[in-house]
Amino acid sequence: MAKPHAFLLVGLPHAGVPVLTAALEQHRDAIVAQGVRAPAKSVDEVFRAAVEVRREHRAWGLRRKDVEGTWSQLCRRVHKHPEPVVLGHELLAGASPEEIALLVDGLAGRRVHVVVVAARPDGRLGLFPDELDLASVLERWKQAVGSPDRLHVVVSDPAAPLGAWRALGRIVGFDADALPLPDPAGLEAPADAASLRLIAESGGGHVEHTELVEIAETWVDVVGAAGYDVVGDLRALVPVAEQTDAPSYDAREEVLTRALAEAVAEVGRLRERVRELERTQRKRSVRLPGVLVRGA
């Protein structure tokens, strides 16, 4: 008997993946009706699973017990049914070989496919290459599939995610056209792969346009020669020509201001998340002298 399939959506960050994972949550029941299961009950649950596997709970202001066992719980749901499953999070793009092995071990008995959604290289690639360098991500994740045709590369335009959603449906086996995408404006801002920690620890810097073009052309060559299942035009990964004039001081200041604003917003989101977790914990537990009585 052929093994049932498991499709892991592993990134890349800044390629529109949060819209796809939100759509999987929104249409979970409809996808089941089409013969495919999305075992994660929420985006938050699969986020916690990714944080657990990546061992990044401290970077996200979480305690170990907030994430511990989440991936195992998802895997138990995976193995309850014979249908194909789809799950994932963009944080998984940066997983190390050891973390990937742990992830795949939980899916033993399934024929694992890896789906990597890629867009034009981001200038922040120099700050956290493990998450944003397509060639590096593919090199690590190809060990999980055993056959290059089970590593799927979807070329995406983050500003128009419908194409990536349709591609995911074709790969996994559901009719994406019957399942509209949620409005990206209504979603929580996409979480960078522990951006604050990575920026603080990184020795890299912002990558200039010329180098981004060279990196993208390398991606095109590597992916094209590897035998992966490619959906979309790889040449669309190459950034368009940039104006030759050097950016003005005001333009550079605007970029830095925007980056700082993003960082401050991320800190605010993390603090709010911590407060939510603390409120949840207080509701679940009633502390008495020497006794801990847990709620249902």
HELIX and SHEET records of a PDB file:
HELIX    1   1 VAL A   17  GLN A   26  1                                  10    
HELIX    2   2 ARG A   28  ALA A   33  1                                   6    
HELIX    3   3 VAL A   43  ARG A   54  1                                  12    
HELIX    4   4 ARG A   64  VAL A   67  1                                   4    
HELIX    5   5 THR A   70  VAL A   78  1                                   9    
HELIX    6   6 GLU A   90  GLY A   94  5                                   5    
HELIX    7   7 PRO A   97  ASP A  105  1                                   9    
HELIX    8   8 GLY A  123  GLY A  126  5                                   4    
HELIX    9   9 PRO A  129  LEU A  132  1                                   4    
HELIX   10  10 LEU A  134  TRP A  141  1                                   8    
HELIX   11  11 LYS A  142  ALA A  144  5                                   3    
HELIX   12  12 PRO A  148  ARG A  150  5                                   3    
HELIX   13  13 LEU A  162  VAL A  172  1                                  11    
HELIX   14  14 ALA A  176  ALA A  178  5                                   3    
HELIX   15  15 PRO A  184  GLY A  186  5                                   3    
HELIX   16  16 SER A  195  GLU A  201  1                                   7    
HELIX   17  17 HIS A  209  ALA A  226  1                                  18    
HELIX   18  18 LEU A  234  LEU A  237  5                                   4    
HELIX   19  19 TYR A  249  ARG A  284  1                                  36    
SHEET    1   A 5 VAL A  85  GLY A  88  0                                        
SHEET    2   A 5 HIS A   5  LEU A   9  1                                        
SHEET    3   A 5 ARG A 111  ALA A 118  1                                        
SHEET    4   A 5 LEU A 151  VAL A 155  1                                        
SHEET    5   A 5 ASP A 229  VAL A 231  1                                        
SHEET    1   B 2 SER A 285  LEU A 288  0                                        
SHEET    2   B 2 VAL A 291  ARG A 294 -1                                        
END                                                                             
